[in-house]
Structures are given as structure tokens and as C-alpha cells.
Amino acid sequence: MSHMEPTAVIPPLAGTASATHASVSRRALLMRRLKPYLYLLPAIVLLIIWMYRPLLYTCYLAFQKWGMVPGTEPTFVGFDNFTRLFRTDSFVHSIGNTVFYTVGLLPFSIVIPLILAVVTDGMKGKSKNFYRAIFFIPMILAPVSVGAIWRWLFHPSNGLVNNLLLKLNVVDRPIAFFSDAQWAKWIILFITGWKMIGFAVLMFSSALTGINREYYEAASIDGAGKFRVFIRITAPLVSPMVLFMLTMSILFASQWTFAYIDMLTAGGPYGSSTNVYYEMYKNAFANMNVGFSSAAALVFFVVFGLIALGLNALSRKLSFYDN
């Protein structure tokens, strides 16, 4: 029987195991750092496609003259679109209407909703949620449906509002609300504000829910009245939401009124109810003047951007947080 020699064991090369471990650690660290960006990648791609790409294309078209006619190419005109922008009477008038809508919506987005939120916050049981749901219903209605309802209500011949005014002898003949320059933009403002109240009430209600109830208990023990409690406790603690709604109203008032202008008045009569967004839309798709519309969009992008920065700084300075 032959004697078998033991198999020699070859020792591992020095540093091989540690080098492999270090490589795996680097890969794991790299994946850990990339993982948040991989989760954000779909949103970033969508933002680039649907927001930043159109924004850059708008900046390009603002210096071009083009009517979107198939087979034609944009023609570079420099700053001509911008110089004509503020010489156009209809557009200058739309700026004034935009300010009117922006200021006019503030009571509907801040004052009235804050009062309604405070009143319903003091209710007990299911009544609180019931009233808040009623206020929110207009917000979930489609603008087309809302426009159709209000068009019927304010119809000059068989509208409910005119019939009621005639029966009460308030007027001696029907009012053509959407064809009267004195009434048209006020009706647009009222409809937009009516639809806005529900959303604002919900936002203020959520802010009130986050207030510590111990503050109100302490104020009640001290004998403070409701108005004093509102001024000293409620108002400071909902100030971040007030400033948020102020920012929303100023930046988006023109967008909120756009649908009702388009459906009910088409900017008329004689441009009395138009705003900058409707003028951009009309110049681009009715007048086929894309360059002019893009120049207006670029100007107001800068204007509203500066307003947003200012409101953001104001919010940081004036907001009070209970922390």
C-alpha cells in the first residue's frame, strides 16, 4: 500500500481579500448614494419633458415671428415682440384686469374662508365635517359644469337671478350680465371666488387642527373673549397658511379665472373681462401670433417669479411657528 503525500495548501495572496472587500464596499456606497436619485429619476424626466423643455422653447419663440403654419419656419425678429407688447392696448388693458382679479380674489381665498374655518372648528360632532364638505363641493366640480350652471343662472331672459330681481322690483328690465362691460368681470370674479372658497376653507381647517388646544383652554381660564383669542392665538398660529394662500392667490388668480372667461365672456365685451393669460391664449391660437404670445409669457414668467421670491421672503419673516 503506497503512502500518499499530503496536498500542499497554497496560501492566498496578501491583500486580495481586503481589496475585494473594499471594492464591494465602494459599490455598495455608490448604490446607496445613487438610490435617492434613481427614485427621483421618473419625476425629473417628466419635469424636463413637460415643463423645462416647453419653457426653453417659449424663450426661443419669444424672439421669433411664426404663425404655426405647416411648412413655415420661425423668423428671428429680436426684441420686436417685446417692444410691441406694451404698445398693444388690449394687452395693457388685460394687465389692469389681472390686477383686479388678483386683488378681488383675496377676500374669497383668505378672509371669508378663514372666518368659515374658525366658525366650523368650534362645532361639535359630525356637523363640523358636514359643513366643511358643503363648502368644498364647488371645488371638485368641473369648470365646464360650473360655467354652464352660472350661465343659466345669469341668463338675460330666463335666468333665475334676473327673474328674482324682476319679481322683487329691483330692476325694471333683465340685465345681460355677460354682455355688459360693467358686470362681466365682476361676475367672473364672483364665480371664481365662489369656487375657491372650499379649497381655502379646507386649508385653513387643517391649519387650525394643528393648533395645540391647551392655548385655548388657558385663554378660557383667563377669561379671554372669542375675538381676543382669535387675535392673540389663532391669527398668529395660522399666519403661515395665510401667507401661503396669499401667495397662491397672487400667482394663480389669472389661471383660475381663465376657464370662466373663455366659457362665459371670451374676454368681452370689448375686452372688459380679459386677463393676461387669456390674451396669451388668444394671440397664440386665434391670431396665430406665437412669438408675441411667447414674449408675453416670458415677461410674466419673470414678473411672477420675482413676486414669488418676494412672498417667500415675506413668509420667512412674518410666519409664526409653534415650535
C-alpha positions as CSV (number, residue, x, y, z in Angstrom):
1,M,0.0,0.0,0.0
2,S,1.6,3.2,-1.2
3,H,2.0,6.2,1.1
4,M,0.1,9.3,-0.3
5,E,1.8,12.6,0.1
6,P,-0.3,15.4,1.7
7,T,-1.6,18.0,-0.7
8,A,0.1,21.3,-0.3
9,V,-2.1,24.3,0.5
10,I,-1.3,27.4,-1.4
11,P,-1.7,30.5,0.9
12,P,-3.8,33.4,-0.5
13,L,-2.1,36.4,-2.0
14,A,-1.6,39.1,0.6
15,G,-4.2,41.9,0.1
16,T,-6.5,40.0,-2.2
17,A,-9.4,39.5,0.3
18,S,-9.1,43.1,1.6
19,A,-9.1,44.5,-1.9
20,T,-12.3,42.6,-2.8
21,H,-14.0,43.7,0.3
22,A,-13.0,47.3,-0.3
23,S,-14.4,47.1,-3.9
24,V,-17.7,45.7,-2.7
25,S,-17.9,48.4,-0.1
26,R,-17.3,51.1,-2.7
27,R,-20.0,49.7,-4.9
28,A,-22.5,49.5,-2.0
29,L,-21.7,53.0,-1.0
30,L,-22.1,54.2,-4.6
31,M,-25.5,52.5,-4.9
32,R,-26.6,53.9,-1.5
33,R,-25.8,57.4,-2.8
34,L,-27.5,56.9,-6.2
35,K,-30.6,55.2,-4.8
36,P,-32.4,58.5,-3.9
37,Y,-31.7,59.9,-7.4
38,L,-33.0,56.7,-9.0
39,Y,-36.3,57.2,-7.2
40,L,-36.4,60.8,-8.3
41,L,-35.5,60.0,-11.9
42,P,-39.0,59.4,-13.3
43,A,-40.2,62.7,-11.8
44,I,-37.2,64.6,-13.1
45,V,-37.7,63.2,-16.6
46,L,-41.3,64.2,-16.6
47,L,-40.4,67.7,-15.4
48,I,-37.9,68.1,-18.1
49,I,-40.3,66.9,-20.8
50,W,-43.4,68.7,-19.7
51,M,-42.1,71.8,-18.0
52,Y,-38.5,72.8,-18.7
53,R,-38.4,71.8,-22.4
54,P,-41.6,73.9,-23.2
55,L,-40.2,76.7,-21.1
56,L,-36.9,76.8,-23.1
57,Y,-38.9,76.6,-26.3
58,T,-41.1,79.5,-25.2
59,C,-37.9,81.5,-24.6
60,Y,-36.8,80.7,-28.1
61,L,-40.1,81.6,-29.7
62,A,-40.3,84.9,-27.8
63,F,-37.6,86.2,-30.3
64,Q,-39.2,84.7,-33.4
65,K,-42.2,85.5,-35.6
66,W,-44.2,82.4,-36.5
67,G,-47.8,81.7,-37.2
68,M,-47.6,77.9,-36.7
69,V,-48.5,77.4,-40.4
70,P,-47.3,73.9,-41.6
71,G,-44.3,74.2,-43.8
72,T,-43.1,77.6,-42.5
73,E,-40.2,78.3,-40.2
74,P,-39.9,80.8,-37.4
75,T,-38.2,84.1,-38.4
76,F,-35.9,85.8,-35.9
77,V,-37.1,89.3,-35.1
78,G,-35.1,90.1,-31.9
79,F,-36.9,92.2,-29.3
80,D,-39.6,93.3,-31.7
81,N,-42.2,91.2,-29.9
82,F,-41.3,92.8,-26.6
83,T,-41.5,96.3,-27.9
84,R,-44.9,95.7,-29.4
85,L,-46.1,94.1,-26.2
86,F,-46.7,97.2,-24.2
87,R,-47.9,99.2,-27.2
88,T,-50.9,96.9,-27.7
89,D,-54.0,98.5,-26.0
90,S,-55.7,95.2,-25.4
91,F,-52.8,93.7,-23.6
92,V,-52.2,96.7,-21.5
93,H,-55.9,96.6,-20.5
94,S,-55.6,92.9,-19.6
95,I,-52.9,93.8,-17.1
96,G,-55.3,96.0,-15.3
97,N,-57.9,93.3,-15.3
98,T,-55.3,90.8,-14.0
99,V,-54.6,93.1,-11.0
100,F,-58.4,93.4,-10.5
101,Y,-58.9,89.6,-10.3
102,T,-55.8,89.2,-8.1
103,V,-56.9,91.7,-5.5
104,G,-60.6,90.8,-5.8
105,L,-59.9,87.1,-5.1
106,L,-58.2,87.8,-1.8
107,P,-61.4,88.1,0.3
108,F,-62.5,84.7,-1.2
109,S,-59.2,83.0,-0.6
110,I,-58.3,84.4,2.8
111,V,-60.9,86.5,4.7
112,I,-64.1,84.5,4.1
113,P,-62.5,81.0,4.3
114,L,-60.7,81.9,7.5
115,I,-63.9,83.0,9.2
116,L,-65.7,79.9,8.0
117,A,-62.9,77.7,9.1
118,V,-62.9,79.2,12.6
119,V,-66.6,79.0,12.9
120,T,-66.8,75.3,11.9
121,D,-63.8,74.5,14.0
122,G,-65.9,75.3,17.1
123,M,-68.6,72.9,16.1
124,K,-69.1,69.6,17.8
125,G,-69.7,66.1,16.3
126,K,-70.4,65.4,12.7
127,S,-71.7,68.9,11.9
128,K,-68.1,70.2,11.5
129,N,-67.3,67.8,8.7
130,F,-70.7,68.2,7.2
131,Y,-70.4,72.0,6.7
132,R,-66.8,71.7,5.5
133,A,-67.8,69.1,2.9
134,I,-70.6,71.5,1.7
135,F,-68.0,74.3,1.3
136,F,-65.6,72.0,-0.6
137,I,-68.2,70.7,-3.1
138,P,-67.8,73.6,-5.6
139,M,-64.0,72.9,-5.7
140,I,-64.5,69.4,-7.1
141,L,-66.9,70.5,-9.8
142,A,-65.6,70.6,-13.3
143,P,-65.2,74.2,-14.6
144,V,-67.3,73.3,-17.7
145,S,-70.2,72.3,-15.4
146,V,-69.8,75.3,-13.2
147,G,-69.8,77.6,-16.2
148,A,-72.9,76.0,-17.6
149,I,-74.7,76.4,-14.2
150,W,-73.8,80.1,-13.8
151,R,-74.6,80.8,-17.4
152,W,-78.1,79.6,-16.9
153,L,-78.5,81.4,-13.5
154,F,-77.4,84.7,-15.1
155,H,-79.2,84.2,-18.4
156,P,-80.8,87.6,-19.5
157,S,-84.2,86.2,-20.5
158,N,-84.9,83.1,-18.4
159,G,-82.2,83.1,-15.8
160,L,-83.1,82.6,-12.1
161,V,-81.2,85.8,-11.0
162,N,-83.0,88.1,-13.4
163,N,-86.4,86.6,-12.7
164,L,-85.8,87.1,-9.0
165,L,-84.7,90.7,-9.4
166,L,-87.7,91.5,-11.6
167,K,-90.1,90.0,-9.1
168,L,-88.5,92.0,-6.2
169,N,-88.7,95.1,-8.4
170,V,-85.0,95.7,-8.0
171,V,-84.7,96.2,-11.8
172,D,-87.3,97.1,-14.4
173,R,-85.7,95.0,-17.2
174,P,-83.4,92.0,-17.4
175,I,-79.6,92.5,-17.1
176,A,-77.3,91.0,-19.7
177,F,-74.6,90.2,-17.2
178,F,-72.1,88.6,-19.6
179,S,-72.7,91.2,-22.3
180,D,-72.5,94.2,-20.1
181,A,-69.0,95.7,-19.6
182,Q,-69.9,96.9,-16.1
183,W,-71.0,93.4,-14.9
184,A,-68.9,90.9,-16.9
185,K,-65.6,90.9,-14.9
186,W,-67.5,91.2,-11.6
187,I,-69.4,88.0,-12.4
188,I,-66.2,86.2,-13.4
189,L,-64.6,87.3,-10.2
190,F,-67.6,86.1,-8.1
191,I,-67.8,82.7,-9.8
192,T,-64.0,82.1,-9.4
193,G,-64.1,83.2,-5.8
194,W,-67.2,81.0,-5.0
195,K,-65.3,78.0,-6.4
196,M,-62.1,79.0,-4.5
197,I,-63.7,79.2,-1.0
198,G,-64.0,75.5,-0.5
199,F,-60.3,74.8,-1.1
200,A,-59.2,77.7,1.2
201,V,-61.6,76.6,4.0
202,L,-60.0,73.1,3.8
203,M,-56.5,74.5,4.0
204,F,-57.3,76.8,7.0
205,S,-59.2,74.0,8.7
206,S,-56.1,71.8,8.5
207,A,-54.0,74.6,10.0
208,L,-56.5,75.1,12.8
209,T,-56.4,71.3,13.6
210,G,-52.7,71.6,14.2
211,I,-53.0,74.2,16.9
212,N,-52.5,72.9,20.5
213,R,-55.8,73.0,22.3
214,E,-54.1,73.9,25.6
215,Y,-53.7,77.5,24.4
216,Y,-57.5,77.9,24.1
217,E,-58.0,76.2,27.5
218,A,-55.6,78.6,29.1
219,A,-57.2,81.6,27.4
220,S,-60.7,80.4,28.6
221,I,-59.4,80.2,32.1
222,D,-58.1,83.7,31.9
223,G,-61.5,84.9,30.7
224,A,-60.4,86.0,27.2
225,G,-63.2,86.6,24.7
226,K,-63.5,84.9,21.3
227,F,-62.2,88.0,19.4
228,R,-59.2,88.3,21.7
229,V,-58.5,84.6,21.4
230,F,-58.6,84.9,17.6
231,I,-56.3,87.9,17.5
232,R,-53.8,86.7,20.1
233,I,-53.8,82.9,19.4
234,T,-55.5,81.8,16.2
235,A,-54.2,84.5,13.8
236,P,-50.5,84.2,14.7
237,L,-50.6,80.4,14.6
238,V,-52.3,80.3,11.2
239,S,-50.1,83.0,9.7
240,P,-48.0,80.5,7.7
241,M,-51.2,79.3,6.0
242,V,-52.4,82.9,5.5
243,L,-49.2,83.7,3.7
244,F,-49.3,80.5,1.7
245,M,-52.9,81.3,0.5
246,L,-51.8,84.9,-0.3
247,T,-49.0,83.5,-2.5
248,M,-51.4,81.1,-4.2
249,S,-54.0,83.8,-4.9
250,I,-51.5,86.3,-6.3
251,L,-49.7,83.7,-8.5
252,F,-52.7,81.7,-9.8
253,A,-55.6,84.2,-9.8
254,S,-55.3,84.6,-13.6
255,Q,-55.2,80.9,-14.2
256,W,-58.3,80.3,-12.0
257,T,-60.3,82.9,-13.9
258,F,-59.2,81.7,-17.4
259,A,-61.7,78.9,-17.8
260,Y,-64.7,81.1,-16.9
261,I,-63.5,83.9,-19.1
262,D,-63.1,81.5,-22.0
263,M,-66.5,79.9,-21.5
264,L,-68.7,82.8,-20.5
265,T,-67.4,86.0,-22.0
266,A,-64.5,85.2,-24.3
267,G,-62.7,88.2,-22.9
268,G,-65.6,90.6,-23.8
269,P,-67.4,92.7,-24.1
270,Y,-64.7,94.8,-25.7
271,G,-62.0,93.2,-23.7
272,S,-63.6,94.3,-20.3
273,S,-63.2,90.8,-18.7
274,T,-60.0,89.5,-20.2
275,N,-56.7,88.9,-18.4
276,V,-53.0,88.3,-19.4
277,Y,-53.5,84.5,-19.7
278,Y,-56.5,84.8,-22.0
279,E,-54.7,87.4,-24.1
280,M,-51.7,85.0,-24.5
281,Y,-54.1,82.2,-25.5
282,K,-55.9,84.4,-28.0
283,N,-52.8,85.8,-29.6
284,A,-51.3,82.3,-30.0
285,F,-54.3,80.3,-31.2
286,A,-56.7,82.9,-32.5
287,N,-54.4,85.5,-34.0
288,M,-51.7,82.8,-34.8
289,N,-49.0,85.1,-33.4
290,V,-46.9,82.6,-31.3
291,G,-43.9,84.9,-31.0
292,F,-46.0,87.7,-29.5
293,S,-47.7,85.3,-27.1
294,S,-44.4,83.8,-26.1
295,A,-42.9,87.2,-25.4
296,A,-45.8,88.0,-23.1
297,A,-45.4,84.6,-21.3
298,L,-41.7,85.2,-20.8
299,V,-42.3,88.7,-19.3
300,F,-44.9,87.5,-16.9
301,F,-42.8,84.4,-16.0
302,V,-40.1,86.8,-14.8
303,V,-42.7,89.1,-13.1
304,F,-44.4,86.3,-11.2
305,G,-41.1,84.7,-10.4
306,L,-39.9,87.9,-8.7
307,I,-43.3,88.1,-6.9
308,A,-42.9,84.5,-5.7
309,L,-39.4,85.3,-4.3
310,G,-40.7,88.4,-2.5
311,L,-43.6,86.5,-1.0
312,N,-41.3,83.7,0.1
313,A,-39.0,86.2,1.8
314,L,-42.1,87.8,3.4
315,S,-43.3,84.4,4.6
316,R,-40.0,83.6,6.3
317,K,-40.0,87.0,8.0
318,L,-43.7,87.1,9.2
319,S,-44.7,83.5,9.7
320,F,-45.0,82.3,13.3
321,Y,-44.4,78.6,14.1
322,D,-45.3,77.0,17.3
323,N,-42.1,75.1,18.0
